[in-house]
Amino acid sequence: MSPRALPAPALAVAAAVAVLTAACAAPHARERGSARPPATASATPGAGFRGAWDYLYPDNPPAEHRPVTVPADESGPWRLRVLTDYGVFDQMTCVVATAPGAAWAFGVTETWRGHPVALRWDGARWTRYALAQTTAAPVAAAASGPDDVWLMLRAGRRGGQVLHWDGARWSPAGDGSFAYLGSAGRGQAWALDGWEPAVWLSEGGPWRRVPGPGASLAVQALSVPPSGTYWAVTKDMRRRDSGLYRRPPGGRWQPVGFGGALPGDTRENSLDLTGVVAASDRDVWVYGTYGRRPDPEGDGDPVRDPIAAHWDGRAWRAVAVPKGWRFTGAAVADGHGGLRAVVASTIGDEDAAAADTAVLTLTPTGSATSAEPPIPGGRVVLRGLARVPGTGRFWAVGAAYPAAPDMSASTSVVYGWRP
């Protein structure tokens, strides 16, 4: 389906997701553990999901509830694996995969002061694991292997907690009010707050601050391939323009030029890079928007076109991105030089509770294609995406919503995707 055919919400939905990441308090270390509660609702082949998809609020009379049966369809590329109500406004927010039989998905039971939800995939089914029973919102996860998984729990604007899984248990891995988290190699993680000219590093203990490319350049996105090179998207906090920098192991930050592949800033228009994904130093993607600068005295922000470019180790190449989408920040390399990114529609119903989403596939030389997970009687909003290492399969997580765009109650979902 083309993005022009999709109903889309107001851009204020992005702010609602940001609020989700800030509505929690840091959990106490003694509350964490690897206790294994009963399995969550996860379908088996030939079965379905009964009663999980009910969008009425808890205070509605029981007679008004209309639970449905959603079949476990194994015929298409999208395969629903989890459809479970953890709360009225619950959703899964991020996912990591380290092997065909090892993955984690994280979410929250409620948008406001909800409890974190953790699901673990063992190759056969998703099982719920207990994290801290406190208000917290998982905002990012990263991993280098089944015994090296990192999770960021955001607690308001000034607080947060990072947890580390060593293959047996979750344990504290430092405090910090971070919004982004990634792996920097086995036993190492990086974190960003998005507005500071620095990168934070940890090996499981206290976070260590590493200066970014410049004192006025906020590091807003980062990717570290196996080579150990840091690729960073920055924004100048004075001029508001963005750029790309790289830092090889043991070296210094170096600006990266695009050789004309991406348009430059003008008086009227600006380039705003928002993400970078580096599978290797010869396979790097950057993406963002280009268009008219916001008018400080105008109403709302202008509609800007999505933009992307790919580096193959020799030159940058601009890659066409269909209009009507915006990148959400959930993006992964596909293992074959391409990019898979969760995108949200920018057109349609301004009163919609959540933006319609799809997974956009970009290749250096081919045309872009989009794919959307189906669900009978509703629509799916994706928040996180992960590729299963060594395969062409992916995990995608988010929430299912009623078909009516202004209905906001949600139900957590996990999909397997085989393009």
C-alpha positions in Angstrom: 0.0 0.0 0.0 1.3 3.4 -0.8 1.8 5.9 2.0 -0.6 8.2 0.2 -3.4 5.6 0.7 -2.8 5.4 4.5 -4.6 7.4 7.1 -2.0 9.2 9.1 -2.1 11.2 12.4 -0.8 14.5 13.5 2.9 14.8 14.0 2.1 15.3 17.7 2.2 11.5 18.0 6.0 11.7 18.0 5.8 13.8 21.1 3.5 11.2 22.7 6.2 8.6 22.2 8.7 10.9 23.7 6.5 11.3 26.7 6.3 7.5 27.1 10.1 7.4 27.4 10.0 10.0 30.2 7.3 8.7 32.4 9.2 6.3 34.7 11.3 6.2 37.8 14.6 4.2 38.2 14.0 0.8 39.7 15.8 -0.5 42.8 18.6 -3.1 42.1 17.1 -5.5 44.6 13.9 -5.7 42.6 15.6 -7.0 39.5 16.2 -10.7 38.7 15.7 -13.4 36.2 12.5 -14.8 37.8 10.4 -16.5 35.2 6.6 -15.8 35.4 4.1 -17.7 33.4 4.5 -17.5 29.6 2.8 -14.6 27.9 0.2 -15.2 25.2 2.1 -16.6 22.2 0.5 -18.5 19.5 1.3 -22.0 18.4 1.0 -23.1 14.8 -2.6 -23.6 13.8 -3.9 -21.8 16.9 -4.9 -18.2 17.4 -5.1 -15.4 20.0 -8.3 -15.3 21.9 -9.4 -12.3 24.1 -6.1 -10.5 23.8 -7.3 -7.8 21.4 -10.0 -5.9 23.3 -9.8 -2.1 23.0 -12.3 -1.1 25.6 -11.1 0.6 28.7 -11.0 -1.4 32.0 -13.8 0.7 33.5 -16.2 -0.3 30.8 -18.9 -2.8 31.9 -17.8 -6.4 31.2 -20.8 -6.8 28.8 -19.4 -4.1 26.6 -16.1 -5.9 26.0 -15.8 -7.7 22.7 -12.7 -9.9 22.7 -11.8 -11.3 19.3 -10.0 -14.3 17.9 -7.0 -13.4 15.7 -5.7 -16.4 13.7 -2.1 -17.3 13.7 -1.5 -16.9 10.0 1.6 -18.7 8.7 1.0 -18.1 5.0 2.5 -14.6 4.6 5.8 -12.8 5.2 4.4 -11.3 8.5 3.7 -13.8 11.3 2.1 -12.6 14.5 3.8 -14.2 17.5 2.6 -12.2 20.4 -0.7 -10.3 20.9 -1.2 -9.6 24.6 -2.8 -6.9 26.7 -0.5 -5.7 29.5 -2.6 -2.5 30.0 -4.9 -0.1 28.3 -2.1 1.8 26.6 0.6 -0.9 26.5 3.1 -1.4 23.7 6.4 -2.9 22.9 9.1 -0.3 22.2 12.4 -2.0 21.3 13.8 -5.4 20.3 17.2 -7.1 19.9 18.1 -10.4 18.3 21.5 -12.1 18.8 20.8 -15.5 17.1 17.9 -17.4 15.5 17.0 -18.8 18.9 17.8 -15.7 21.1 16.0 -12.4 21.2 14.6 -9.9 23.7 11.6 -7.6 23.3 10.8 -4.8 25.7 7.8 -2.6 26.3 5.6 -0.9 28.9 2.2 -1.7 30.4 0.9 1.9 30.2 2.0 5.2 28.6 1.8 7.0 31.9 3.7 5.4 34.9 3.5 1.9 33.4 5.7 -1.0 34.4 8.4 -2.4 32.1 7.7 -5.6 30.1 10.4 -8.0 29.0 9.9 -10.9 26.7 12.5 -13.5 25.8 12.6 -15.7 22.6 14.2 -19.1 23.0 13.7 -20.3 19.5 10.2 -21.8 20.1 8.2 -19.2 22.0 8.2 -15.8 23.7 8.2 -15.9 27.5 7.8 -13.0 29.9 10.6 -12.3 32.3 10.3 -10.1 35.4 12.0 -6.7 35.5 11.6 -4.1 38.3 7.9 -3.7 39.3 8.1 0.1 39.2 7.1 2.8 36.8 9.7 2.8 34.0 9.8 2.8 30.2 12.3 0.9 28.2 13.5 3.3 25.5 16.4 1.4 23.8 18.2 -2.0 23.8 21.4 -3.3 22.3 23.3 -6.5 22.3 26.5 -8.1 21.0 25.5 -11.7 21.9 23.0 -13.8 23.9 25.0 -13.1 27.1 25.6 -9.4 26.5 22.3 -7.5 26.3 21.8 -3.8 27.4 18.6 -2.1 28.2 17.9 1.6 28.9 15.0 2.4 31.3 14.2 6.1 31.1 13.0 7.9 34.3 11.9 11.4 33.4 14.3 14.0 31.8 16.9 13.7 34.5 16.9 10.1 35.6 17.4 6.6 34.1 18.8 3.2 34.7 20.8 0.9 32.4 20.5 -2.9 32.9 22.8 -5.6 31.6 22.0 -9.3 30.9 24.9 -11.6 31.3 23.1 -14.7 30.1 21.7 -15.6 33.6 20.4 -12.4 35.2 19.8 -8.7 34.8 21.9 -6.4 36.9 22.5 -2.6 37.2 24.9 -1.1 34.7 25.0 2.5 35.8 22.6 5.5 36.0 22.0 8.0 33.3 19.3 10.1 31.6 19.9 8.7 28.2 17.6 8.4 25.2 19.7 6.2 22.9 21.8 3.1 23.5 24.0 0.8 21.4 26.6 -1.8 21.5 30.3 -0.8 21.0 31.5 -4.4 21.0 31.3 -7.3 23.4 30.9 -6.1 27.0 30.7 -2.4 25.9 27.9 0.0 25.4 27.5 3.6 24.3 24.7 6.0 25.2 23.5 9.4 24.1 21.1 12.0 25.5 20.8 13.6 22.1 21.6 17.1 23.1 25.1 16.8 24.6 28.4 17.1 22.6 29.6 13.8 24.0 29.3 10.0 23.9 29.0 8.0 27.1 30.7 4.6 27.3 30.4 1.7 29.8 31.8 -1.7 30.3 29.2 -2.5 32.9 30.3 0.0 35.5 30.0 3.8 35.7 29.5 5.6 32.5 32.6 7.4 31.1 32.1 10.7 29.1 34.0 10.9 25.8 34.0 14.3 24.0 32.3 14.4 20.6 33.5 16.1 17.5 33.0 19.6 18.8 31.9 21.6 21.8 28.9 23.0 20.0 28.0 19.8 18.2 25.4 17.7 19.9 25.7 14.0 19.1 22.2 12.9 18.1 22.9 9.5 16.5 25.7 6.9 16.6 26.6 3.6 15.0 29.6 1.5 15.8 30.4 -1.4 13.3 32.7 -4.4 14.2 35.7 -2.3 13.0 35.2 -0.1 16.1 34.9 3.1 14.0 32.4 5.6 15.5 30.0 7.2 12.9 28.1 10.1 14.5 25.3 12.4 13.3 25.7 15.8 14.9 23.7 19.0 15.1 25.3 22.4 15.6 23.5 23.9 18.6 24.2 27.5 17.4 23.6 27.3 13.7 21.2 24.3 13.9 22.8 22.5 10.9 23.6 18.8 10.9 26.6 16.8 9.8 28.3 13.4 9.9 31.6 12.6 11.6 33.7 9.4 12.0 36.4 8.4 14.5 38.5 5.4 13.7 39.9 3.3 16.7 42.5 5.3 18.5 42.0 8.3 16.1 40.3 11.6 16.1 36.9 12.8 14.9 36.9 13.6 11.2 34.1 15.4 9.3 32.5 13.3 6.5 31.6 15.0 3.2 28.9 13.7 0.9 30.5 14.8 -2.4 27.3 16.4 -3.6 25.2 13.3 -3.0 23.0 15.2 -0.5 21.8 18.8 -0.9 23.4 21.5 1.1 21.8 24.2 3.3 20.5 27.3 1.7 18.7 30.4 3.1 15.3 28.7 2.7 16.1 25.0 3.0 18.1 22.8 5.3 19.4 19.3 5.6 18.6 17.6 8.9 20.2 14.2 9.4 18.6 12.1 12.1 20.1 8.7 11.9 23.1 6.6 10.8 23.5 2.8 10.5 27.0 1.4 9.8 27.2 -2.3 9.1 30.8 -1.8 8.3 33.1 1.0 7.2 32.1 0.2 3.6 28.4 -0.1 4.2 27.0 3.1 5.9 23.6 4.6 5.7 22.5 8.1 6.8 19.0 9.4 6.7 16.9 12.4 7.7 14.9 15.2 6.0 15.4 18.1 3.6 13.2 21.0 3.0 12.0 24.4 4.1 13.4 25.7 7.4 10.8 26.1 10.2 9.4 29.6 10.5 9.9 30.8 14.1 6.8 33.0 13.7 4.8 30.4 11.7 2.2 27.9 12.9 3.7 24.4 13.1 6.6 22.9 11.2 6.7 22.7 7.4 6.4 19.3 5.7 9.9 18.1 4.8 10.9 15.3 2.4 12.7 12.2 3.7 16.2 11.8 2.4 18.9 9.1 2.5 22.3 8.2 1.2 24.6 5.2 1.2 28.4 4.9 1.5 30.1 1.9 -0.2 33.6 2.6 0.8 34.3 4.7 -2.3 31.6 7.2 -2.8 28.3 8.4 -1.4 25.1 7.8 -3.4 21.8 9.4 -2.8 18.9 7.0 -2.5 15.4 8.0 -3.4 12.9 7.8 -0.5 9.1 7.9 -1.1 7.5 11.1 0.1 4.8 10.9 2.7 7.0 9.0 5.2 9.3 10.1 8.0 12.0 8.0 9.6 11.3 7.1 13.2 14.8 6.1 14.3 14.3 2.3 14.3 16.5 1.1 11.4 18.9 -1.8 10.8 21.2 -3.0 8.1 19.7 -6.0 6.2 23.0 -7.8 5.8 23.2 -7.3 2.0 24.0 -3.6 1.8 20.5 -2.4 2.3 18.6 -0.6 5.0 15.3 -1.6 6.7 13.7 1.3 8.5 10.5 1.8 10.4 8.8 4.9 8.9 5.6 6.7 9.9 3.1 8.4 7.6 3.1 12.2 7.5 -0.3 12.6 5.8 -3.9 11.9 6.7 -6.1 12.3 9.8 -4.6 14.9 12.2 -6.7 13.5 15.0 -5.4 9.9 14.7 -4.1 8.4 18.0 -0.9 7.0 16.4 0.8 7.2 13.0 0.5 4.4 10.6 3.8 2.8 10.0 5.6 0.5 7.6 9.0 -1.0 7.2 10.8 0.7 4.3 13.4 -1.2 2.4 16.2 0.9 0.8 18.9 -0.5 -1.5 21.9 1.5 -2.9 20.7 0.9 -6.5 17.1 -0.3 -6.4 13.8 1.3 -5.8 12.3 1.6 -2.3 9.6 -0.7 -1.1 7.4 -0.7 1.9 5.7 -3.5 3.9 3.1 -3.3 6.7 2.2 -6.1 9.1 -1.5 -7.0 8.9 -4.0 -7.7 11.7 -7.7 -8.5 11.2 -9.9 -5.6 12.2 -7.2 -3.2 13.2 -3.8 -1.6 12.4 -0.3 -2.1 13.7 2.1 0.7 14.7 5.7 -0.4 14.8 8.3 0.9 17.3 11.3 -1.4 17.0 13.0 -3.6 14.4 15.9 -6.2 14.6 17.5 -8.5 12.1 18.1 -12.1 13.2 21.9 -12.5 12.7 22.9 -14.8 9.9 19.4 -14.8 8.3 17.1 -12.7 6.2 14.5 -12.7 9.0 13.5 -9.8 11.3 11.6 -9.2 14.5 9.3 -6.2 14.6 7.5 -4.9 17.7 4.9 -2.3 18.6 1.2 -2.1 19.3 -2.1 -3.0 17.6 -4.7 -0.3 17.5 -8.4 -0.2 16.5 -9.0 0.5 12.8 -10.6 3.8 13.7 -7.7 6.3 13.8 -9.0 8.2 16.8 -9.2 5.1 19.1 -6.1 5.1 21.2 -6.3 2.0 23.4 -3.5 -0.4 22.3 -2.3 -4.0 22.6 1.3 -5.2 22.5 2.5 -7.1 19.4 5.5 -9.0 18.3 5.8 -10.0 14.6 8.3 -12.2 12.8 9.0 -11.0 9.3 10.4 -13.0 6.4 10.6 -10.6 3.4 
